[in-house]
Amino acid sequence: MLRELTPDDQQTILDFAYQREIENMFVIGSFEFSPNPFEFNTYLGYFENDTLIGLGTYFGLWSDIQINAQSRSVINAFVDEFIQRKLPVKYVIAIKRYALPTIERLKTHGREPEKITAQTLRLLKQDRFHDQSTGAETRATHQEIDHIIRLEHLVEENEADKEITEVERTRIFPDYEWLLHKEGQLISKANLHGISKNFAQIGGVMTHPAHQGKGHARQIVSAISRHWLDQGKQVTLVVSNENTTAIKVYDALGFQPVEEFIHAQYS
């Protein structure tokens, strides 16, 4: 039986997610980042004999579907329900064995991905960490939200002067952003994408085009990694298999590949 989960089901969601913790950091982290994640996200559960055997999550701020279920039929049921609810889908970002059947089911509803990127989930443990931070890195403040978004616009869309929307501001959690400045200008950043009891997942790594190739990404990733390793967590991140430059950076810091990942983008 499939049904929508409510705040009363929060512990059930977390108990299920922690069965495969490293696969569900976005779900677990959604309860860390927001006091009421049900305001933005839709959580669907698939039950068998009153036991939750599958979890489908729609992250509303990003229009992203993430499904965690071992059965293909359960994955199909989640996709069908999301489509029936007319939820706009812009991304499917997940472990490969869950992402591919999700993408295939979306195709049966006429949703073809615009782009599919093969990625790898990489893991960093304390005993392998080669710290290259300098202490110049800082945590973001609320006053720096627009600066962060402008850097994202410049790096991702080459439009530094693009208008900033309130939705974009809502997506930024300053407490989880690490920044690097040079002469008062934000030149590199990274943030926390997901978190759980034992893991912290880094994302949003980017450097101003005029300052790339100078080790700033290595420095900022070191800083955020050191922080979470010191909290007793292992650190993960996802990188495109084609991004050989970034892979070399992460290898140098001590990250090792652990899971195949898929990032599918829809128009």
N, C-alpha and C positions, 0 to 999 in steps of 0.2 A: 504494500500500500504506500502510495506517495502522498505526502501532505506538506503544506508550508509549516515551517518551524517558527516559533514565537519566542519572546524573551523567557518564557517559562521553560523553554527547551535548551537554554544556554549551556547548562552543564552536560546535557546529552550530546550536544554538538561538540563540546570540548573533549569529552570522554572518547568520542569516536575519532576526532582529529588526532588525539595523542596516540592512538594505536599505530599511526604512521606519521609520526611527528614531523619528520623532515619534508614530507610531501604536503603538509597542511599548514605551513607557517603563515600563509596569507590569511587563512581562515582564523587560526589562533590569534594572529596579530590584529585582526579586525576588532577583537574585543579589547585589545590593549590600546589601540589608537583612538577609539571612540567610546564615549560613555554609553552610547546607544547605537550600535552598529546596525540594528534593525531599521533605523531611520533611512539608511542609504542602501542597505544590502538586502537581498532576498535569499533566505536559506531554505532549501527543500530537503526533506528527509525521505528515504525509502526504507520502509519497515517490513520485516519478515518475522512473524510470531512475536510482535512487539519489540523486536530488536532492530536498532538502526544498522542497516548494512550498506548504505550509500548516502553520500552527501553531495548536493549540488548547490553551488553558491553563485549568485549573480552580484558582482561588485558594482553598485550603481554609479559611483563616481567615475568609474573607468569603462563602464559597459563591457565588463569582462566576465566570461563564464569560466568557472573552474569546477570540475566534477571529480569526485573520488569514489570509485566503486569498482569492484572486481568483475561484475557481471556486465556484459555488453547490453543485455536487455534493460538493465537498470540505467545505464548511461543513456540509452535511447529514450527511456521514459523521461529522464530529466530534460534532455534537449527538447523533446516534444512539448513538455510543459512550459519551458521558457519561451518557446516560439508561440505557443497558444496564448501566452500572456502578452504577446507583442512587445517584448522587451528588446530594445535595440542592442545588437551584438557588434562590438567593435574589435574585441580580442578574445582569443582562446589562448591562455598561457598556462601550461601545466606540464607535468611529467609526461613523457612521450606516450607511455602505454595508456594514459587516460585522454591525452589530447587528440590522438589520431582518431579513435572511434567517435569522439565528440565532433570533430571536423567532418567525418564521413556522414554522421547523422544530420548535421546542419546542411550538407549538400542535398539530402533528400527533401529539404524544405526550400531548395532553391538558393541557399546561401553558400556561394563560392568564395573562398578566401582570396583576398587581393594579393597577399604575400604570406608565405610560410618560411620561417627561419629555423633551421636546426641549431639548437643550443646545447650547452652542457652545464649542469649544475656542479659547481666546484666547492670543495670543503677545505677549511683551514682549521688546524688544531694548534694549540698553544706551543707544543714542542716542535712544530715545523715553521713557526712564524719568524720571518726575517723583517723586523721592524725598520721602516725607512721614513717614519714621521720625524718631524723636527721640533714640534711644539708650537709652530706658528699657526696650526689649524685651530679653528674655533667652532663652537656650536652656534647655530643660527638663532636669531631673535625674531619676534613677530614683525619688527620694522624692516626685516630683510626679505620678507616673503616676495615682494615684487622684484627684487634684484635676482632672486633665485629663478623666478619664472622668466625673466628677460634673458637670463643665460640659457635656459631651456629653449626658448624661442630662437635664439641665435644659433645654438648648436644643432637643434633638430630641424629647424625650418629656415634658417638663414634670414630671420625676420626679427631683428632686435627691437624694432619699434612697433611690433604688432600689439594691438590692444589686449590688455589683460582682463580676463573675465572673472566673475566671482566664483564660478565653478573651479577654475584653476587655483584660485586662492584657497578654496576649501580643501583641495588635494594636498596642500603643503602643511606638514606638521613640523614646525621649527625645532621642537625639542629633539627631533630625530634627523636633523640635517647637519652635516659637517661641511665647513666652508674653508676656503683658502683665498686670502686676499693678497694683492700686490699693489702697493702705492694707492691704497683705498679702493681698488677695483676687485670685484669678485672674479676670480680666474678659474677656480675649480671647485667641484662639489661632489658629495656622495650622500646617500641617505639610507635609512633603515627601511627596507621593504616589507619585512616580515619578522616576527619574533615569537619564540616559544620558550619553554623552560630551559631547554638545552641548546637552542640554536638562535642565531641572529642572521638574517639575510640582508645583504647589502644590495642596493640598486641605485639608479639615478646617477651613475658616475659620468661626469662630463667635465670637459675643460674648454675654456674660451679658445676659439681657433687661433688667435694670435699667440697663445701660450702653450700650444700643444707640442709634444715631443721633447719636453723639458723635465719630465719626471714628476709633474704635479699630480697626475692621477695616481701614481704609485704612492705619493706622499699622503694624499687625502684618504685613500683606501687603507693605508697603514694606520692612520689615526683612528678611523672608525673601527677598524678591526681590533686594534689594541684595546680600545675602550670596552668592547664586548667580550673579548678574551679575558680581560681582567675581571669581568663579571661572572666568569666561569662558564661562558657559552662557547660553543664552536661556531665558526662564522662560515656562511655560505654566500655564493653569488652565482648568477647565471650569465654566461657570455656566449655570443654567437660563435659557432665553429669557424666562421670565415674571418673573424676579427683576430688575426694572428698577432697584431700588435698588443692588444689587450691581454691575450692569452699569455704572452711572454711576460707581461707585467705581473699577472697573477701567479704564474709559475714561480717567478723570482721571489714573491712574497711567501710562497709555501702552499698555495692552494693546489688541491688535487682533484681530478674529475671523479664524480661518483654516480651521476645519473644523466641520462639523455633527456632533453627538454625540448619543447616545441613552443614557438611564439607565432601564432597565426593572427593576421590583421585583416579586418573586413572594412569595406568602404561604407 
